[in-house]
Amino acid sequence: MKIKVIVASVIIVGALIFGASSFLESNVEYGTFTDAMATTKKIQVNGEWVKDIPTSFDIDKGQFIFHMKDADGKAMKVVFDGAKPNNFEIATSVVIKGKYNKDYFHASEILTKCPSKYEADPNAAKQTM
């Protein structure tokens, strides 16, 4: 009877430790490029694509490369392991998740915010008055 209790206790404690470590690993804070440079943890940076600097795709490495400006106005090269998102050109803002790596930000995920077709035109409301 005691062996069953001990085994069950070990399984429960193991599950709790695994759950806590998974939560801490997936919990990513927002920051700026300056914050990313100061930490070794994964961070999310919100900003906008710098359209003046051309984007590129390294076929050999499978990396999409572009430049982004964060909320503080700091621009940085971003290297993403993967293809360019389909709606990247029309995005109003970009959120990247990853880590700073010497002279660029290495992104593991790219999230794009596109203009909604359901948002009202602010000028249309003025015209009806």
C-alpha positions in Angstrom: 0.0 0.0 0.0 2.8 2.5 0.8 4.5 1.8 -2.5 1.5 2.9 -4.4 1.3 6.2 -2.4 5.1 6.8 -2.9 4.8 6.1 -6.7 1.7 8.4 -7.0 3.5 11.1 -5.0 6.5 11.0 -7.3 4.4 11.1 -10.4 2.4 14.1 -9.1 5.6 16.0 -8.1 7.2 15.2 -11.4 4.1 16.5 -13.3 4.1 19.7 -11.2 7.8 20.4 -11.9 7.3 19.7 -15.6 4.3 22.0 -15.8 6.0 24.8 -14.0 9.1 24.6 -16.1 7.0 24.5 -19.3 5.1 27.6 -18.2 8.3 29.5 -17.3 9.8 28.6 -20.7 6.7 29.7 -22.7 6.2 32.9 -20.7 7.9 35.6 -22.9 7.9 39.2 -21.8 7.6 42.2 -24.1 10.5 44.6 -24.4 12.6 46.7 -26.8 15.8 45.9 -28.7 17.7 47.5 -25.8 16.1 45.1 -23.4 16.9 42.2 -25.7 20.6 43.2 -25.7 20.6 43.2 -21.9 19.2 39.7 -21.4 19.9 36.1 -22.6 16.2 35.1 -22.2 13.7 35.0 -25.1 11.9 38.3 -25.5 9.1 39.8 -27.7 9.7 43.0 -29.5 6.9 45.0 -31.0 7.6 47.5 -33.8 7.4 48.1 -37.5 9.2 46.9 -40.6 11.8 49.4 -42.0 10.7 49.5 -45.6 13.6 51.6 -46.8 16.0 48.7 -46.2 15.5 45.8 -48.6 14.5 42.4 -47.3 16.3 39.2 -48.4 16.0 35.4 -48.2 19.1 33.2 -47.7 18.2 30.1 -49.6 21.1 28.0 -48.2 20.2 28.7 -44.5 16.4 29.1 -45.1 16.4 32.5 -43.3 14.3 35.6 -44.0 16.3 38.8 -43.2 14.7 42.3 -42.7 15.1 45.4 -40.5 12.7 46.5 -37.8 12.3 49.6 -35.7 11.1 49.1 -32.1 8.8 51.4 -30.0 11.9 53.4 -28.9 12.9 54.0 -32.5 15.9 51.7 -32.5 16.4 49.9 -35.7 18.0 46.4 -35.9 18.6 43.6 -38.4 16.3 40.6 -37.8 17.1 37.1 -38.9 14.1 34.7 -39.0 14.5 30.9 -39.5 11.8 30.4 -42.1 10.0 32.0 -45.0 8.6 35.5 -45.1 5.0 35.6 -43.7 2.3 35.9 -46.5 0.9 39.2 -45.2 4.2 40.8 -44.2 4.0 43.7 -46.8 0.6 44.9 -45.6 1.3 44.6 -41.8 0.8 47.7 -39.7 3.0 46.3 -37.0 5.3 43.3 -36.4 5.9 41.3 -33.2 9.0 39.1 -33.2 10.0 36.6 -30.5 13.6 35.5 -30.1 17.0 36.5 -28.7 19.7 39.1 -29.4 22.7 37.5 -31.1 25.8 39.8 -31.3 24.8 42.2 -34.1 21.3 41.1 -34.9 18.0 39.8 -33.4 17.5 36.1 -34.1 13.7 35.6 -34.3 12.0 32.2 -33.8 8.5 33.6 -34.5 7.0 36.5 -36.4 3.5 37.8 -35.7 2.0 40.4 -38.0 -0.9 42.8 -37.4 -2.7 43.7 -40.5 -5.3 46.4 -41.0 -8.8 45.1 -40.4 -11.3 45.3 -43.2 -13.9 45.6 -40.5 -12.5 48.8 -39.0 -14.6 51.9 -39.8 -13.1 54.7 -41.9 -12.7 57.7 -39.5 -13.2 60.1 -42.4 -16.6 58.4 -43.4 -18.1 59.4 -40.0 -17.2 63.0 -40.5 -18.7 63.1 -44.0 -22.1 62.0 -42.8 -22.4 64.7 -40.2 
